[in-house]
Amino acid sequence: MSTTEYVAQLTEKHHKIEEKIHSEMLHPSSDHVHITELKREKLRLKEKIEELSSDLTSN
């Protein structure tokens, strides 16, 4: 798998987590701890995507 394909997969996962966060927040009985965990995972993905993207542009 190329780095470009990997970045695309990570981006898709990032979007899915974003949708899941939004969905969770709509429920009145949402689990705030779970939402925080999802947000952390989303941030980790974003950082990894940025890191890999900068590696692609610097090569």
Secondary structure as UniProt FT lines:
FT   HELIX           3..26
FT   TURN            28..29
FT   HELIX           32..58
//
